[in-house]
Amino acid sequence: MEAPDEMHPLVRLLGGAWPRDSELGTIIDHLATTLNGLVGQSAQLDFKQTSDRRVSILGPYLARGVLEVAFSILVARLDPFRVLVLRQIQRSPDFDIQSRNSCALQWKGDFLDDKVDDLWKASRKPREMSRALLADYQDHVFWRPAFEALLDKAPDGRGGSWLAELRLIAPDTFTARMRTRAERVYSACSKGVHHEFVIPQSAYYDPAQVLELLTEVLQICSVLAIVINSPGHVPYCLSIDEALSCFERLQEL
């Protein structure tokens, strides 16, 4: 059985046509359901009511939640081994929810990582090659060719203004651009999640600012999601027509 059609277009684009009768499919299904809920809660925030404190309190949390869960789905499709092993660990009787678990998906290490010099050094050991979502190795072996494949497959006039902007980007700069944007918005959201401020949060998270954060998260995730549906070796890819339809719907929201 494939993913249900009532999922938000971002969820559909990120997860693709995942089945529910496989171990990887059940992982993506759980993440997709979680993401669907986060996006739904975000849509219920009233950005016209400047006195509504829910926007400043919940907005940063929801934005970061969407970003983290979306990136987890991307990792699941790009590197299934990572989440399949994590699933086994979390199902183990030794797993302790009250302790910090180094096996958990981490922003630094699973999604982003340090820059690597001399990527193709012959003496480099596999464990030294970061498999983080937007790290240097994935940039070269996955994102660049996938980005070029998307631009080749997408018919002229499809994809809205977001795809028109992507056509102006050189493939060798795509990942660096997305990494910079993700780092910036993650940091902005985190200050609200960790309650660092001793002044009212509304000073930095007014409705306009929260809406901007959520919009930026939506675009980052949407762009990465449509690119990940382009190459043939990634599981559960949508057809280019369905992927573009989801991408276009997201720009209308």
C-alpha positions as CSV (number, residue, x, y, z in Angstrom):
1,M,0.0,0.0,0.0
2,E,1.4,3.4,-1.0
3,A,1.3,6.6,1.0
4,P,-2.2,8.2,1.3
5,D,-3.1,11.1,-1.0
6,E,-4.5,13.3,1.9
7,M,-0.9,14.0,3.0
8,H,0.3,17.6,2.7
9,P,2.1,18.2,-0.6
10,L,5.3,18.8,1.3
11,V,5.0,15.4,3.0
12,R,4.2,13.7,-0.3
13,L,7.1,15.4,-2.1
14,L,9.6,14.5,0.7
15,G,8.5,10.9,1.2
16,G,7.6,10.0,-2.4
17,A,5.5,6.9,-3.0
18,W,6.6,5.0,0.1
19,P,5.1,1.6,0.8
20,R,3.8,0.7,4.3
21,D,4.7,-3.0,4.0
22,S,8.5,-2.6,4.4
23,E,10.7,-1.6,7.4
24,L,11.9,1.5,5.6
25,G,8.4,2.3,4.6
26,T,7.1,2.2,8.2
27,I,9.9,4.6,9.2
28,I,9.0,7.1,6.5
29,D,5.3,6.6,7.3
30,H,5.9,7.5,11.0
31,L,8.0,10.6,10.0
32,A,5.5,11.6,7.4
33,T,2.6,11.5,9.9
34,T,4.6,13.5,12.4
35,L,5.5,16.1,9.7
36,N,1.9,16.2,8.5
37,G,0.9,17.1,12.1
38,L,3.6,19.8,12.5
39,V,2.6,21.4,9.2
40,G,-1.1,21.3,10.1
41,Q,-0.4,23.0,13.4
42,S,1.7,25.7,11.7
43,A,-1.2,26.4,9.4
44,Q,-3.5,27.1,12.4
45,L,-1.3,29.9,13.7
46,D,-3.1,33.3,13.2
47,F,-0.5,35.7,11.8
48,K,-3.0,38.5,11.6
49,Q,-3.5,38.7,15.4
50,T,-0.4,40.5,16.7
51,S,-1.5,39.9,20.3
52,D,-1.7,36.1,19.9
53,R,1.3,34.8,21.9
54,R,1.0,31.3,20.4
55,V,2.7,32.6,17.3
56,S,5.9,33.7,19.1
57,I,5.9,30.7,21.5
58,L,4.9,27.9,19.1
59,G,6.2,29.3,15.8
60,P,9.9,28.7,16.3
61,Y,9.3,25.3,17.7
62,L,7.1,24.2,14.8
63,A,9.4,25.7,12.2
64,R,12.4,23.8,13.6
65,G,10.3,20.6,14.0
66,V,9.3,20.8,10.3
67,L,13.0,21.3,9.3
68,E,14.3,18.4,11.4
69,V,11.6,15.9,10.5
70,A,11.8,16.8,6.8
71,F,15.6,16.3,6.9
72,S,15.1,13.0,8.7
73,I,12.9,11.8,5.8
74,L,15.5,12.9,3.3
75,V,18.1,10.9,5.2
76,A,15.9,7.9,5.3
77,R,15.5,7.9,1.5
78,L,19.1,8.8,0.7
79,D,20.8,6.6,3.4
80,P,18.4,3.9,4.6
81,F,21.0,2.1,6.6
82,R,21.2,5.0,9.0
83,V,17.5,4.9,10.0
84,L,17.1,1.2,9.8
85,V,20.0,0.7,12.3
86,L,18.5,3.5,14.5
87,R,15.1,1.7,14.4
88,Q,16.7,-1.5,15.7
89,I,18.5,0.4,18.5
90,Q,15.3,2.2,19.6
91,R,13.4,-1.0,19.7
92,S,16.0,-2.7,21.8
93,P,15.1,-3.4,25.5
94,D,18.4,-1.6,26.4
95,F,17.2,1.7,24.9
96,D,16.7,4.3,27.6
97,I,14.5,7.3,26.7
98,Q,15.8,9.2,29.8
99,S,19.4,9.1,28.7
100,R,21.1,11.1,25.9
101,N,21.5,8.6,23.0
102,S,24.4,9.2,20.7
103,C,22.7,7.1,18.1
104,A,19.9,9.7,17.6
105,L,19.8,11.7,14.4
106,Q,21.8,14.9,15.0
107,W,21.8,18.2,13.3
108,K,25.6,18.2,13.2
109,G,26.7,14.8,11.8
110,D,23.6,13.6,10.1
111,F,22.3,16.7,8.4
112,L,25.3,19.0,8.2
113,D,29.0,18.4,8.9
114,D,32.4,20.0,8.7
115,K,34.0,20.7,5.3
116,V,36.4,18.0,4.1
117,D,39.6,18.8,2.2
118,D,40.9,16.5,-0.5
119,L,37.7,14.4,-0.7
120,W,39.2,11.8,-3.0
121,K,42.4,11.0,-1.1
122,A,43.1,7.3,-1.7
123,S,44.2,6.6,1.9
124,R,41.0,8.0,3.4
125,K,39.1,5.4,5.4
126,P,35.3,5.0,4.8
127,R,34.5,6.0,8.4
128,E,36.2,9.3,7.7
129,M,33.8,10.0,4.8
130,S,30.8,11.9,6.2
131,R,27.4,10.7,4.9
132,A,25.6,13.8,6.4
133,L,22.7,15.0,4.2
134,L,24.3,18.2,3.0
135,A,28.0,17.4,3.6
136,D,30.7,17.5,1.0
137,Y,30.5,13.8,-0.1
138,Q,26.8,13.9,-0.7
139,D,27.2,17.1,-2.5
140,H,29.5,15.5,-5.1
141,V,28.0,12.0,-5.4
142,F,24.3,12.9,-5.1
143,W,23.1,16.5,-5.0
144,R,25.0,17.8,-8.0
145,P,23.9,15.1,-10.4
146,A,20.4,15.0,-9.0
147,F,20.1,18.8,-9.4
148,E,21.2,18.6,-13.0
149,A,18.8,15.7,-13.6
150,L,15.9,17.8,-12.3
151,L,16.7,20.7,-14.6
152,D,17.0,18.3,-17.5
153,K,13.7,16.6,-16.8
154,A,11.5,19.5,-15.8
155,P,9.6,20.9,-18.9
156,D,9.9,24.6,-19.6
157,G,7.1,26.6,-17.8
158,R,6.7,24.1,-15.0
159,G,7.8,24.4,-11.4
160,G,6.8,28.0,-10.7
161,S,9.1,30.8,-9.6
162,W,11.1,28.5,-7.3
163,L,12.2,26.3,-10.1
164,A,12.9,29.4,-12.2
165,E,15.3,30.6,-9.4
166,L,16.9,27.2,-9.3
167,R,17.7,27.3,-13.1
168,L,19.9,30.3,-12.3
169,I,22.1,28.4,-9.9
170,A,25.2,26.5,-10.9
171,P,25.0,22.8,-9.8
172,D,28.3,23.0,-7.9
173,T,26.9,25.8,-5.7
174,F,23.5,24.2,-5.0
175,T,24.4,22.3,-1.8
176,A,26.4,25.1,-0.3
177,R,23.5,27.5,-0.8
178,M,21.0,25.1,0.8
179,R,23.4,24.3,3.6
180,T,23.9,28.1,4.4
181,R,20.1,28.7,4.3
182,A,19.4,25.7,6.5
183,E,22.1,26.7,9.1
184,R,20.7,30.2,9.3
185,V,17.1,29.3,9.8
186,Y,17.9,26.4,12.2
187,S,19.8,28.9,14.4
188,A,17.0,31.4,14.2
189,C,14.5,28.8,15.3
190,S,16.6,27.4,18.0
191,K,16.8,30.6,20.0
192,G,13.1,30.4,20.4
193,V,13.0,26.7,21.1
194,H,15.6,26.9,23.9
195,H,14.1,30.1,25.4
196,E,17.3,32.0,25.5
197,F,15.7,35.4,25.8
198,V,15.1,37.3,29.0
199,I,13.0,39.8,27.1
200,P,9.6,39.0,25.5
201,Q,10.0,36.6,22.5
202,S,7.6,38.8,20.5
203,A,10.5,41.2,20.1
204,Y,12.2,38.8,17.8
205,Y,9.3,36.5,16.9
206,D,6.5,38.7,15.9
207,P,3.9,37.3,13.4
208,A,5.8,38.6,10.3
209,Q,9.1,37.2,11.5
210,V,7.6,33.8,12.3
211,L,5.8,33.6,9.0
212,E,9.1,34.4,7.3
213,L,10.8,31.6,9.2
214,L,8.1,29.1,8.3
215,T,8.2,30.2,4.7
216,E,11.9,29.8,4.5
217,V,11.7,26.3,6.0
218,L,9.0,25.3,3.6
219,Q,11.0,26.5,0.6
220,I,14.3,24.8,1.7
221,C,12.5,21.5,2.3
222,S,10.5,21.7,-0.9
223,V,13.6,22.4,-3.0
224,L,15.6,19.5,-1.5
225,A,12.5,17.3,-1.8
226,I,12.0,17.8,-5.5
227,V,15.7,17.3,-6.2
228,I,15.7,14.0,-4.3
229,N,12.9,12.7,-6.5
230,S,15.0,13.2,-9.7
231,P,17.6,10.3,-9.7
232,G,16.7,6.8,-10.3
233,H,18.6,5.1,-7.5
234,V,16.7,6.8,-4.6
235,P,13.7,4.7,-3.5
236,Y,10.1,5.8,-3.8
237,C,10.6,8.6,-6.3
238,L,7.5,10.3,-7.7
239,S,7.2,10.9,-11.4
240,I,8.5,14.2,-12.6
241,D,4.9,15.4,-13.3
242,E,3.6,14.5,-9.8
243,A,6.7,16.0,-8.2
244,L,6.3,19.2,-10.1
245,S,2.6,19.3,-9.2
246,C,3.4,19.1,-5.5
247,F,6.1,21.7,-5.9
248,E,3.7,24.1,-7.6
249,R,1.0,23.5,-5.0
250,L,3.4,24.4,-2.2
251,Q,4.1,27.8,-3.8
252,E,0.4,28.5,-3.7
253,L,0.0,27.9,0.0
